[in-house]
Amino acid sequence: MAVARAQEGDEAAFAVAYRIVQPGLLGYLRGLVGDEAEDVASDAWLEIARDLGRFRGDGAGFRGWTATIARHRALDHLRRQKVRPRASALEQDMLDLPGTHSTHEQALEALSTEYALELVSRLPRDQAEAVLLRVVVGLDGPAAARVLGKRPGAVRTAAYRGLKSLARQLSAEGVTDDGPRTLGESR
Amino acid sequence: MPERHDPDGRPNHRSARPEGSGGRPPRYVAPPGGGAGGGANPPDLSALLAAAVRVDTVDPEAEGRVLAAFRAARDEGAHGVARTRRRDDWRPEGERSRRWSVRAALVALTASVTLGGVAVAAIGTGGGARDDNDERGRTRPSSSAPDTATTAAPGSSAPGHADGPSDRPSSAQDTEAQCRAYESVKDRGQVLDSAAWQRLVEAAGGEKDVEAYCARQLTEAEERNGADKAKPGKSPVPSATAGNSSGNSSGDSPGGSPGKGSVQDAPGAKSTNGAKGKAG
């Protein structure tokens, strides 16, 4: 297993673990802190690299452990910034309106990511985090609950409600949507 | 994230939206049942969400920094010595809880030993203080011995204390109290070894001089107190009258006596005295 080999000092194995974990971790952080996600992820990975020897567990455990570290870094960041995560995502959305992208297709693809983040950021915080940890990071229920410091039942409910709410919003906007969706129109 | 967008075409087949098959790929499709049935179709939504939010492009620069940090930590030996905290232990539940229960037991043991030591220390000091009080207290009830009773009675005559309790320095008070107690414990040799008694003996200038010293001290105390009564020290003879008078006087001003440590004992001495007086 990559993590175990990395703990024995294998740099290539650590690179493998990084590439497996980073996409979901960065997505989760984008949901939490918007466009500061890269910086926060960088901080988190420095801590992960330093504390790797402390970790005990398998690959799934490594996902949960790294998510916990990333979450703490994100919350530190938010405390420093005194900015609500949804506000930061919102500002980012406003800056990233299509039109600055080179092709129509790229604009749509970029928008879809931003739009997804915007929908998630409209959810209550506990639902948004539960959905992101379950769906984007790929944690199971107990692991997500441990990351959030909550009971598994509470996190399961939050994830369910979050997804249901997202589906409802999508269907509602789907009915009225008859053109390329932009943030300005969706508001 | 180009490779992630290929699967996005899949929902087209399941899409209930006619316009979803239009000119753009529908990232998000309404569940077939509409809003009410939204919860019925979360897997599709989850896949879409994951595809949209995950960041599958790796920034080589960021990766380079992370790997450099990894090498630095490894070469410092940080990975070998770091202790696993509870939050670092992500092994399956059973394994983890067994391991941590052992650790928890050790922590509990350490804590109990530490706290136990503190408790014993507290008992040690508290007990010592209580012993002291007991010694003093015991002498008063045991003032059934005639001469002790007579010495105690005048000293503890309530009016004197009521008039000027703060006039006397506390050391004099202590000496006075010790002298009274001394009467009753002097025959018990080992008690005199204690530090307080040693001080008394030292102040007196020798064990055989303690009685004289105490007599002096008590007389002085009387004189300090006794402007009101002008009682002549402590001779066994006025025992009965002293008992009566002190009983009377405390009856005159009962409010003055309680409060001071040495005074509180007066009732005991008094009652003994009073009984003696009546008996005699």
Chai-1 contact restraints between the chains, C-beta under 6 A:
chainA,res_idxA,chainB,res_idxB,connection_type,confidence,min_distance_angstrom,max_distance_angstrom,comment,restraint_id
A,G9,B,R74,contact,1.0,0.0,6.0,A-B,restraint_1
A,F14,B,F70,contact,1.0,0.0,6.0,A-B,restraint_2
A,A15,B,L67,contact,1.0,0.0,6.0,A-B,restraint_3
A,Y18,B,V66,contact,1.0,0.0,6.0,A-B,restraint_4
A,R19,B,V58,contact,1.0,0.0,6.0,A-B,restraint_5
A,P23,B,R54,contact,1.0,0.0,6.0,A-B,restraint_6
A,P23,B,V55,contact,1.0,0.0,6.0,A-B,restraint_7
A,P23,B,D56,contact,1.0,0.0,6.0,A-B,restraint_8
A,G24,B,R54,contact,1.0,0.0,6.0,A-B,restraint_9
A,L26,B,V55,contact,1.0,0.0,6.0,A-B,restraint_10
A,G27,B,V53,contact,1.0,0.0,6.0,A-B,restraint_11
A,G27,B,R54,contact,1.0,0.0,6.0,A-B,restraint_12
A,G27,B,V55,contact,1.0,0.0,6.0,A-B,restraint_13
A,S42,B,A62,contact,1.0,0.0,6.0,A-B,restraint_14
A,W45,B,V66,contact,1.0,0.0,6.0,A-B,restraint_15
A,L46,B,A69,contact,1.0,0.0,6.0,A-B,restraint_16
A,A49,B,V66,contact,1.0,0.0,6.0,A-B,restraint_17
A,A49,B,A69,contact,1.0,0.0,6.0,A-B,restraint_18
A,A49,B,F70,contact,1.0,0.0,6.0,A-B,restraint_19
A,A49,B,A73,contact,1.0,0.0,6.0,A-B,restraint_20
A,R50,B,A73,contact,1.0,0.0,6.0,A-B,restraint_21
A,R50,B,A78,contact,1.0,0.0,6.0,A-B,restraint_22
A,L52,B,H79,contact,1.0,0.0,6.0,A-B,restraint_23
A,G53,B,H79,contact,1.0,0.0,6.0,A-B,restraint_24
A,G53,B,G80,contact,1.0,0.0,6.0,A-B,restraint_25
A,G53,B,A82,contact,1.0,0.0,6.0,A-B,restraint_26
A,R54,B,A82,contact,1.0,0.0,6.0,A-B,restraint_27
A,R54,B,T84,contact,1.0,0.0,6.0,A-B,restraint_28
A,R54,B,D88,contact,1.0,0.0,6.0,A-B,restraint_29
A,F55,B,D88,contact,1.0,0.0,6.0,A-B,restraint_30
A,R56,B,T84,contact,1.0,0.0,6.0,A-B,restraint_31
A,R56,B,D89,contact,1.0,0.0,6.0,A-B,restraint_32
A,R56,B,R91,contact,1.0,0.0,6.0,A-B,restraint_33
A,G57,B,W90,contact,1.0,0.0,6.0,A-B,restraint_34
A,G57,B,R91,contact,1.0,0.0,6.0,A-B,restraint_35
A,G61,B,W90,contact,1.0,0.0,6.0,A-B,restraint_36
A,G64,B,W90,contact,1.0,0.0,6.0,A-B,restraint_37
A,W65,B,W90,contact,1.0,0.0,6.0,A-B,restraint_38
A,L108,B,R24,contact,1.0,0.0,6.0,A-B,restraint_39
A,S112,B,R27,contact,1.0,0.0,6.0,A-B,restraint_40
A,S112,B,A52,contact,1.0,0.0,6.0,A-B,restraint_41
A,T113,B,A52,contact,1.0,0.0,6.0,A-B,restraint_42
A,A116,B,L49,contact,1.0,0.0,6.0,A-B,restraint_43
A,A116,B,A52,contact,1.0,0.0,6.0,A-B,restraint_44
A,A116,B,V53,contact,1.0,0.0,6.0,A-B,restraint_45
A,V135,B,S46,contact,1.0,0.0,6.0,A-B,restraint_46
A,V135,B,L49,contact,1.0,0.0,6.0,A-B,restraint_47
A,V135,B,A50,contact,1.0,0.0,6.0,A-B,restraint_48
A,V136,B,A50,contact,1.0,0.0,6.0,A-B,restraint_49
A,V136,B,V53,contact,1.0,0.0,6.0,A-B,restraint_50
A,V136,B,R54,contact,1.0,0.0,6.0,A-B,restraint_51
A,L163,B,P42,contact,1.0,0.0,6.0,A-B,restraint_52
A,L163,B,L45,contact,1.0,0.0,6.0,A-B,restraint_53
A,K164,B,G38,contact,1.0,0.0,6.0,A-B,restraint_54
A,K164,B,G39,contact,1.0,0.0,6.0,A-B,restraint_55
A,A167,B,P31,contact,1.0,0.0,6.0,A-B,restraint_56
A,A167,B,G38,contact,1.0,0.0,6.0,A-B,restraint_57
A,A167,B,L45,contact,1.0,0.0,6.0,A-B,restraint_58
A,R168,B,G35,contact,1.0,0.0,6.0,A-B,restraint_59
A,R168,B,G38,contact,1.0,0.0,6.0,A-B,restraint_60
A,L170,B,Y28,contact,1.0,0.0,6.0,A-B,restraint_61
A,L170,B,A30,contact,1.0,0.0,6.0,A-B,restraint_62
A,S171,B,A30,contact,1.0,0.0,6.0,A-B,restraint_63
A,S171,B,G34,contact,1.0,0.0,6.0,A-B,restraint_64
A,S171,B,G35,contact,1.0,0.0,6.0,A-B,restraint_65
A,G174,B,R17,contact,1.0,0.0,6.0,A-B,restraint_66
A,G174,B,A30,contact,1.0,0.0,6.0,A-B,restraint_67
